[in-house]
Amino acid sequence: VAALERCKPIYEEMSGWSSPTASATTIEELPREAREYVDRLQELIGCPIDVISTGPHRHETIRVRPLIDAVSA
């Protein structure tokens, strides 16, 4: 708790996007601003983002990277 009391928020503004994203099936199909947002989140958290949800349905999920590495036999 003491560590949290020392935390200070950092506010960053980024460009938004008005294009719909629900039809995107790959990260390349997302608006440029959305891709920049994902890139910035990855920088801030220090790890890659593997899955992006563009809506509440299963088909509105983008797998940025494979969730499980293929195992060669």
N, CA, C and O of each residue as an XYZ file, in Angstrom:
292
protein
N       0.830     -1.189      0.000
C       0.000      0.000      0.000
C       0.875      1.254      0.000
O       0.555      2.234     -0.673
N       1.956      1.228      0.736
C       2.825      2.400      0.790
C       3.390      2.727     -0.588
O       3.524      3.898     -0.944
N       3.718      1.705     -1.356
C       4.243      1.934     -2.706
C       3.191      2.602     -3.584
O       3.518      3.473     -4.389
N       1.940      2.204     -3.436
C       0.868      2.811     -4.226
C       0.656      4.269     -3.861
O       0.303      5.078     -4.720
N       0.864      4.611     -2.605
C       0.704      5.999     -2.176
C       1.748      6.907     -2.812
O       1.516      8.107     -2.963
N       2.892      6.349     -3.185
C       3.952      7.140     -3.819
C       3.770      7.253     -5.331
O       4.466      8.030     -5.984
N       2.853      6.494     -5.880
C       2.630      6.510     -7.330
C       1.996      7.823     -7.765
O       1.158      8.395     -7.068
N       2.413      8.276     -8.917
C       1.828      9.477     -9.504
C       1.341      9.110    -10.904
O       2.071      8.484    -11.673
N       0.111      9.499    -11.235
C      -0.408      9.171    -12.566
C       0.317      9.958    -13.657
O       0.725     11.101    -13.452
N       0.465      9.335    -14.791
C       1.017      9.992    -15.973
C      -0.096     10.011    -17.009
O      -0.600      8.958    -17.400
N      -0.474     11.176    -17.446
C      -1.563     11.332    -18.401
C      -0.983     11.562    -19.787
O      -0.220     12.504    -19.998
N      -1.337     10.716    -20.715
C      -0.902     10.870    -22.099
C      -2.123     10.987    -22.995
O      -3.108     10.272    -22.813
N      -2.055     11.880    -23.952
C      -3.123     11.987    -24.942
C      -2.662     11.324    -26.224
O      -1.517     11.476    -26.650
N      -3.580     10.585    -26.829
C      -3.298      9.941    -28.105
C      -4.477     10.210    -29.032
O      -5.589     10.483    -28.581
N      -4.220     10.130    -30.311
C      -5.292     10.313    -31.289
C      -6.268      9.149    -31.202
O      -5.866      7.994    -31.063
N      -7.540      9.462    -31.284
C      -8.563      8.426    -31.300
C      -8.866      8.006    -32.729
O      -8.235      8.483    -33.672
N      -9.824      7.122    -32.881
C     -10.237      6.674    -34.210
C     -11.750      6.600    -34.255
O     -12.400      6.292    -33.255
N     -12.303      6.883    -35.421
C     -13.756      6.859    -35.571
C     -14.214      5.725    -36.481
O     -15.413      5.474    -36.608
N     -13.273      5.046    -37.109
C     -13.625      3.913    -37.970
C     -14.030      2.727    -37.110
O     -13.452      2.517    -36.044
N     -15.015      1.945    -37.553
C     -15.390      0.753    -36.791
C     -14.263     -0.279    -36.811
O     -13.526     -0.388    -37.791
N     -14.140     -1.018    -35.740
C     -13.085     -2.023    -35.641
C     -13.624     -3.447    -35.589
O     -12.854     -4.398    -35.719
N     -14.928     -3.612    -35.403
C     -15.500     -4.947    -35.203
C     -15.281     -5.871    -36.393
O     -15.235     -7.088    -36.215
N     -15.146     -5.335    -37.591
C     -14.960     -6.200    -38.756
C     -13.500     -6.581    -38.981
O     -13.211     -7.409    -39.844
N     -12.579     -5.997    -38.227
C     -11.159     -6.306    -38.398
C     -10.874     -7.729    -37.936
O     -11.336     -8.160    -36.880
N     -10.108     -8.447    -38.746
C      -9.717     -9.809    -38.376
C      -8.214     -9.926    -38.159
O      -7.734    -10.955    -37.684
N      -7.470     -8.879    -38.504
C      -6.032     -8.831    -38.255
C      -5.695     -7.452    -37.708
O      -6.459     -6.502    -37.876
N      -4.560     -7.354    -37.059
C      -4.158     -6.059    -36.499
C      -3.916     -5.048    -37.617
O      -4.102     -3.847    -37.419
N      -3.505     -5.525    -38.786
C      -3.266     -4.622    -39.915
C      -4.557     -3.968    -40.405
O      -4.516     -2.897    -41.010
N      -5.696     -4.599    -40.150
C      -6.983     -4.040    -40.580
C      -7.520     -2.980    -39.620
O      -8.489     -2.294    -39.943
N      -6.908     -2.838    -38.456
C      -7.334     -1.809    -37.507
C      -6.893     -0.440    -38.002
O      -5.911     -0.342    -38.737
N      -7.598      0.619    -37.616
C      -7.150      1.972    -37.970
C      -5.744      2.228    -37.423
O      -5.358      1.680    -36.391
N      -4.997      3.057    -38.122
C      -3.619      3.367    -37.720
C      -3.553      3.814    -36.266
O      -2.658      3.400    -35.529
N      -4.494      4.654    -35.849
C      -4.481      5.165    -34.470
C      -4.678      4.037    -33.457
O      -4.094      4.072    -32.374
N      -5.479      3.057    -33.791
C      -5.691      1.915    -32.895
C      -4.412      1.093    -32.779
O      -4.057      0.638    -31.692
N      -3.726      0.905    -33.899
C      -2.457      0.161    -33.865
C      -1.413      0.918    -33.051
O      -0.642      0.311    -32.308
N      -1.387      2.248    -33.188
C      -0.452      3.054    -32.398
C      -0.770      2.948    -30.909
O       0.138      2.924    -30.078
N      -2.053      2.886    -30.574
C      -2.474      2.734    -29.180
C      -1.982      1.396    -28.620
O      -1.451      1.343    -27.511
N      -2.157      0.334    -29.375
C      -1.685     -0.989    -28.948
C      -0.165     -0.974    -28.785
O       0.358     -1.513    -27.810
N       0.544     -0.364    -29.730
C       2.004     -0.270    -29.633
C       2.425      0.458    -28.364
O       3.360      0.037    -27.683
N       1.740      1.545    -28.048
C       2.089      2.320    -26.850
C       1.814      1.526    -25.581
O       2.611      1.559    -24.643
N       0.689      0.809    -25.543
C       0.400     -0.036    -24.383
C       1.497     -1.071    -24.176
O       1.922     -1.316    -23.047
N       1.954     -1.676    -25.267
C       3.021     -2.669    -25.159
C       4.293     -2.047    -24.590
O       4.976     -2.661    -23.770
N       4.608     -0.833    -25.022
C       5.780     -0.130    -24.486
C       5.631      0.106    -22.990
O       6.568     -0.122    -22.224
N       4.458      0.562    -22.576
C       4.242      0.914    -21.174
C       4.251     -0.298    -20.251
O       4.796     -0.233    -19.149
N       3.652     -1.407    -20.692
C       3.577     -2.577    -19.813
C       4.782     -3.492    -19.955
O       4.991     -4.381    -19.130
N       5.575     -3.280    -20.997
C       6.798     -4.044    -21.152
C       6.608     -5.484    -21.590
O       7.474     -6.323    -21.344
N       5.501     -5.782    -22.229
C       5.302     -7.132    -22.760
C       4.357     -7.055    -23.955
O       3.583     -6.106    -24.087
N       4.429     -8.060    -24.821
C       3.588     -8.026    -26.017
C       2.121     -8.279    -25.709
O       1.782     -8.969    -24.747
N       1.268     -7.717    -26.531
C      -0.167     -7.983    -26.459
C      -0.458     -9.054    -27.502
O      -0.172     -8.870    -28.685
N      -1.021    -10.163    -27.065
C      -1.258    -11.299    -27.950
C      -2.659    -11.325    -28.530
O      -2.863    -11.838    -29.630
N      -3.633    -10.777    -27.804
C      -5.030    -10.847    -28.219
C      -5.672     -9.476    -28.049
O      -5.453     -8.794    -27.048
N      -6.470     -9.081    -29.043
C      -7.219     -7.829    -28.985
C      -8.676     -8.164    -29.240
O      -8.998     -8.871    -30.194
N      -9.544     -7.664    -28.400
C     -10.976     -7.851    -28.606
C     -11.551     -6.557    -29.160
O     -11.312     -5.477    -28.618
N     -12.309     -6.672    -30.241
C     -12.922     -5.491    -30.850
C     -14.421     -5.447    -30.599
O     -15.118     -4.583    -31.131
N     -14.915     -6.370    -29.797
C     -16.338     -6.432    -29.491
C     -16.618     -7.586    -28.541
O     -15.693     -8.292    -28.139
N     -17.868     -7.786    -28.179
C     -18.218     -8.792    -27.173
C     -18.265    -10.229    -27.694
O     -18.333    -11.168    -26.902
N     -18.231    -10.409    -29.005
C     -18.389    -11.745    -29.570
C     -17.042    -12.398    -29.872
O     -16.040    -11.721    -30.105
N     -17.044    -13.722    -29.862
C     -15.814    -14.472    -30.091
C     -15.184    -14.134    -31.447
O     -13.961    -14.047    -31.556
N     -16.005    -13.947    -32.467
C     -15.455    -13.651    -33.793
C     -14.880    -12.227    -33.880
O     -14.301    -11.857    -34.901
N     -15.034    -11.445    -32.831
C     -14.478    -10.092    -32.786
C     -13.176    -10.067    -31.980
O     -12.869     -9.095    -31.289
N     -12.435    -11.146    -32.089
C     -11.162    -11.284    -31.396
C     -10.048    -11.403    -32.422
O     -10.138    -12.191    -33.363
N      -9.010    -10.623    -32.235
C      -7.845    -10.670    -33.119
C      -6.699    -11.309    -32.345
O      -6.322    -10.833    -31.274
N      -6.160    -12.367    -32.882
C      -4.954    -12.971    -32.297
C      -3.756    -12.320    -32.974
O      -3.466    -12.577    -34.142
N      -3.076    -11.485    -32.228
C      -1.932    -10.751    -32.756
C      -0.755    -11.698    -32.941
O      -0.032    -11.626    -33.934
N      -0.575    -12.580    -31.978
C       0.484    -13.592    -32.006
C      -0.148    -14.921    -31.622
O      -1.173    -14.940    -30.940
N       0.439    -16.021    -32.043
C      -0.111    -17.321    -31.639
C      -0.103    -17.454    -30.116
O       0.860    -17.061    -29.458
N      -1.175    -18.005    -29.564
C      -1.247    -18.175    -28.115
C      -0.377    -19.327    -27.641
O       0.163    -19.299    -26.535
N      -0.248    -20.328    -28.480
C       0.583    -21.482    -28.140
C       1.523    -21.718    -29.310
O       1.091    -21.807    -30.459
N       2.814    -21.818    -29.007
C       3.778    -22.094    -30.067
C       3.541    -23.488    -30.623
O       3.279    -24.431    -29.878
N       3.636    -23.604    -31.922
C       3.487    -24.916    -32.554
C       4.665    -25.795    -32.157
O       5.813    -25.352    -32.123
N       4.360    -27.023    -31.866
C       5.395    -27.980    -31.479
C       5.652    -28.877    -32.678
O       4.744    -29.530    -33.191
N       6.891    -28.898    -33.112
C       7.210    -29.765    -34.251
C       7.529    -31.160    -33.743
O       8.240    -31.333    -32.753
N       6.992    -32.145    -34.436
C       7.185    -33.538    -34.013
C       8.358    -34.155    -34.715
O       8.671    -35.323    -34.484
